[in-house]
Amino acid sequence: MMDFMRSLFGMKETGQRAVVGAPVDFGLQEIAYIKDSNRRLTQLQELGARFKGTPHEPKMKAVYEKTKNIHTYLVSRKKTHDLELFHLKNTDHFITTFTTILDVHQKHYHLSQAGSGGSEAVEALMHQSKAEKLKRLEKAANLPDQVKPLTNTVQFYNAGEAKTAVPRLYVPDISINTVEKITYHTEGKSGDLVPREVGFTSSKDQKEAFQNHLSVRIGLKDASYVGNALVTIPNNNGIQPTGIVPVIHWEGFLYAINLNDYRLFPVRIYRNGSK
């Protein structure tokens, strides 16, 4: 019992957490799930503190309390694997999304402050951005292959212990539509949403306005608008609608953007004779 308590509160190492793969002693795995759940609760609490004084503060508190209640209930029922699955499907995505939103707003605020401080500060930020991009590219070029091939058969299980096939990922071919325009919304001075359009034949100012919108909305730097394409794209509600979406070029690759949730999906432009 003392070993369990020490492990639960971080006083004793219990090894690596494993959701799939080789079986682990159930007691150790159960403790690892509970520790990871406590870590996520702490992250939610810290994230809520960052939103203090904003309109999102009540929502952050409600999410924390609800997640804490789910944690308490599932631990009391010894359903630690269900608890881990709940966090993987919900908590991790929530933390990542709202952390990104807050970081983007802070960057936008600093850029605005720099703009009011004079051209020298803006130029310094631009040089810093380019240096950071070069550093990321150099680091990526020197890294070994991060997709490690399997040397033996590995079984993957879901919550029902059913064996599933390994999913295949691929980059789909698209064609740029030179006629259709997409509509996106920006925030006006009075806080209301203002509809705007952009397409392949739009003016340079219209395309730059959309690029600035992406920079503020999801924090993409140095992204360039390519055009629009007709695709079937995943939605955050499980539906996969078919429609016109924008395509951008960012750090050497093409991405289609779902404007419902601003997720990016890698694509490539179809050319005759290319594979």
VOGU-3710 file (C-alpha; in Angstrom, 3 decimals, decimal comma):
1> mmdfmrslfg> 0,000/0,000/0,000  2,840/2,408/0,849  4,492/1,652/-2,498  1,200/2,438/-4,247  0,844/5,798/-2,450  4,452/6,756/-3,189  3,953/5,898/-6,853  0,680/7,819/-7,054  2,210/11,056/-5,735  5,426/10,834/-7,723
11> mketgqravv> 7,721/9,570/-4,955  8,646/6,396/-6,770  9,366/5,731/-10,450  7,012/3,248/-12,075  8,467/2,990/-15,560  7,152/4,071/-18,938  3,433/4,311/-19,736  2,276/2,099/-22,607  -1,173/2,242/-24,168  -0,410/-0,391/-26,785
21> gapvdfglqe> 2,311/-2,936/-27,282  3,815/-5,546/-25,014  1,786/-6,302/-21,868  2,820/-4,532/-18,663  2,138/-5,575/-15,085  -1,418/-4,363/-14,401  -0,581/-2,709/-11,095  2,194/-0,606/-12,573  0,116/0,320/-15,599  -2,821/1,356/-13,442
31> iayikdsnrr> -0,566/3,616/-11,378  0,932/5,148/-14,528  -2,527/5,985/-15,897  -3,514/7,664/-12,629  -0,295/9,695/-12,535  -0,812/10,820/-16,132  -4,383/11,773/-15,332  -3,209/13,885/-12,375  -0,656/15,545/-14,650  -3,373/16,486/-17,124
41> ltqlqelgar> -5,542/17,887/-14,335  -2,602/20,065/-13,298  -2,179/21,242/-16,906  -5,883/22,144/-17,068  -5,565/24,097/-13,822  -2,509/25,996/-15,081  -4,247/26,686/-18,408  -7,272/28,053/-16,550  -4,998/30,400/-14,606  -3,660/31,789/-17,900
51> fkgtphepkm> -7,238/32,583/-18,989  -8,061/34,370/-15,725  -9,924/37,611/-16,351  -10,989/36,608/-19,884  -14,439/35,535/-21,163  -13,125/31,949/-21,304  -12,392/31,750/-17,559  -15,783/30,200/-16,535  -15,496/27,627/-19,325  -11,983/26,637/-18,252
61> kavyektkni> -13,141/26,174/-14,641  -16,122/24,087/-15,760  -13,939/21,838/-17,925  -11,487/21,337/-15,056  -14,230/20,426/-12,576  -15,915/18,044/-15,021  -12,611/16,344/-15,871  -11,750/16,051/-12,170  -15,130/14,399/-11,468  -14,599/11,927/-14,322
71> htylvsrkkt> -11,127/11,173/-12,956  -12,492/10,528/-9,462  -15,335/8,336/-10,719  -13,254/6,146/-13,047  -10,437/5,714/-10,513  -12,974/4,660/-7,867  -14,311/2,051/-10,336  -10,756/0,968/-11,207  -11,406/1,795/-14,870  -8,023/3,382/-15,407
81> hdlelfhlkn> -7,752/2,270/-19,043  -11,066/4,001/-19,805  -9,701/7,064/-18,022  -6,626/7,088/-20,260  -8,772/6,738/-23,384  -10,958/9,637/-22,235  -7,907/11,865/-21,880  -6,475/10,802/-25,252  -9,761/11,563/-27,030  -10,719/14,748/-25,166
91> tdhfittftt> -8,341/16,316/-22,655  -5,173/16,283/-24,757  -6,937/17,908/-27,717  -8,541/20,538/-25,462  -5,235/21,466/-23,809  -3,405/21,671/-27,145  -6,135/23,758/-28,803  -6,530/26,367/-26,047  -2,782/26,595/-25,421  -2,301/27,347/-29,138
101> ildvhqkhyh> -5,094/29,948/-29,095  -3,527/31,735/-26,140  -0,020/31,615/-27,614  -1,239/33,028/-30,935  -3,041/35,916/-29,228  0,058/36,712/-27,174  2,250/36,711/-30,298  -0,238/38,965/-32,061  -0,207/41,332/-29,081  3,596/41,485/-29,047
111> lsqagsggse> 3,653/42,164/-32,786  1,126/44,986/-32,322  3,217/46,457/-29,523  6,312/46,203/-31,673  4,486/47,963/-34,518  3,616/50,891/-32,275  7,187/51,001/-31,035  8,715/51,774/-34,415  10,080/50,104/-37,516  13,296/48,986/-35,810
121> avealmhqsk> 11,430/46,661/-33,463  9,365/45,242/-36,338  12,492/44,613/-38,388  14,130/42,879/-35,417  11,105/40,581/-35,064  11,213/39,752/-38,775  14,888/38,819/-38,572  14,177/36,717/-35,499  11,342/34,911/-37,314  13,580/34,115/-40,299
131> aeklkrleka> 16,371/32,925/-38,002  13,956/30,634/-36,148  12,710/29,183/-39,447  16,264/28,494/-40,682  17,114/26,910/-37,354  14,078/24,590/-37,576  14,928/23,578/-41,139  18,587/22,903/-40,275  17,573/20,880/-37,239  15,096/18,824/-39,277
141> anlpdqvkpl> 17,710/18,140/-41,968  20,155/16,767/-39,402  17,654/14,503/-37,655  17,615/10,760/-38,393  14,498/9,180/-39,882  11,825/9,632/-37,206  9,486/6,980/-38,677  10,987/3,788/-37,341  10,055/0,613/-39,273  8,843/-2,367/-37,257
151> tntvqfynag> 11,144/-5,373/-37,106  8,574/-7,720/-35,612  4,813/-8,181/-35,555  3,076/-5,849/-33,115  -0,550/-6,178/-32,081  -2,649/-3,065/-31,623  -5,747/-3,149/-29,448  -8,649/-0,851/-28,832  -10,803/-0,680/-25,704  -12,614/-3,900/-26,665
161> eaktavprly> -9,360/-5,815/-27,145  -10,193/-6,252/-30,858  -7,308/-6,496/-33,283  -7,199/-3,666/-35,849  -5,240/-3,094/-39,032  -2,406/-0,574/-39,188  -3,805/2,599/-40,846  -2,210/3,735/-44,119  -1,458/7,441/-44,519  -1,068/9,093/-47,901
171> vpdisintve> -0,910/12,556/-49,492  -3,821/13,044/-51,921  -3,510/14,738/-55,320  -5,596/17,889/-55,859  -6,291/20,328/-58,675  -6,429/24,092/-58,124  -9,820/25,563/-59,015  -9,207/28,874/-60,772  -12,848/30,046/-60,642  -14,434/29,340/-57,253
181> kityhtegks> -13,823/31,553/-54,222  -14,036/30,627/-50,550  -15,554/32,772/-47,817  -13,837/33,279/-44,461  -14,690/35,588/-41,563  -12,541/38,133/-39,743  -13,357/40,103/-36,622  -14,421/43,706/-37,245  -13,689/46,733/-35,068  -16,975/46,344/-33,206
191> gdlvprevgf> -16,339/42,635/-32,583  -18,773/41,358/-35,242  -17,739/38,863/-37,934  -16,981/40,317/-41,367  -17,207/37,934/-44,379  -14,372/38,087/-46,914  -13,604/36,152/-50,088  -10,404/34,905/-51,703  -9,693/32,890/-54,823  -7,040/32,118/-57,411
201> tsskdqkeaf> -7,843/35,298/-59,378  -8,063/37,570/-56,311  -5,846/40,622/-56,060  -2,528/40,595/-54,249  -4,040/42,611/-51,387  -6,901/40,121/-50,985  -4,483/37,197/-50,859  -2,250/38,973/-48,352  -5,319/39,750/-46,221  -6,119/36,016/-46,082
211> qnhlsvrigl> -2,505/35,180/-45,220  -2,608/37,725/-42,382  -5,872/36,151/-41,198  -4,173/32,738/-40,996  -1,233/34,272/-39,142  -3,554/35,688/-36,477  -5,955/32,733/-36,392  -3,547/29,784/-36,175  -0,104/31,395/-35,885  1,290/30,371/-39,286
221> kdasyvgnal> 4,259/32,504/-40,285  5,439/32,917/-43,888  2,515/30,925/-45,322  1,485/31,830/-48,875  -1,952/31,338/-50,403  -1,956/29,091/-53,495  -5,619/28,802/-54,465  -8,721/26,716/-53,759  -9,462/23,054/-54,420  -12,459/20,735/-54,395
231> vtipnnngiq> -11,849/18,002/-51,792  -13,595/15,712/-49,334  -12,141/16,751/-45,991  -12,578/15,473/-42,391  -14,682/17,603/-40,047  -14,398/17,781/-36,260  -17,969/16,420/-35,926  -17,135/13,152/-37,715  -18,738/14,161/-41,020  -16,569/14,399/-44,138
241> ptgivpvihw> -18,096/17,107/-46,378  -17,084/17,693/-49,995  -16,462/21,321/-50,920  -14,055/24,087/-51,878  -11,237/24,738/-49,380  -8,151/26,985/-49,454  -4,689/25,579/-50,177  -1,520/27,155/-48,789  2,233/26,661/-49,171  4,114/26,619/-45,875
251> egflyainln> 7,752/25,705/-45,254  8,092/23,676/-48,445  4,788/21,778/-48,390  1,180/22,238/-49,521  -1,759/22,038/-47,104  -5,541/22,126/-47,493  -7,309/23,948/-44,649  -10,679/23,042/-43,179  -12,069/26,472/-42,250  -14,538/24,889/-39,806
261> dyrlfpvriy> -11,778/24,001/-37,343  -8,636/25,305/-39,128  -6,951/21,923/-39,293  -4,266/21,430/-41,950  -4,081/18,393/-44,244  -1,021/17,753/-46,468  -1,775/17,597/-50,202  0,055/17,805/-53,508  -0,992/19,310/-56,834  -1,768/16,747/-59,520
271> rngsk> 0,285/17,089/-62,701  0,002/14,948/-65,828  2,666/12,278/-65,855  3,500/12,673/-62,122  3,000/9,960/-59,556
//
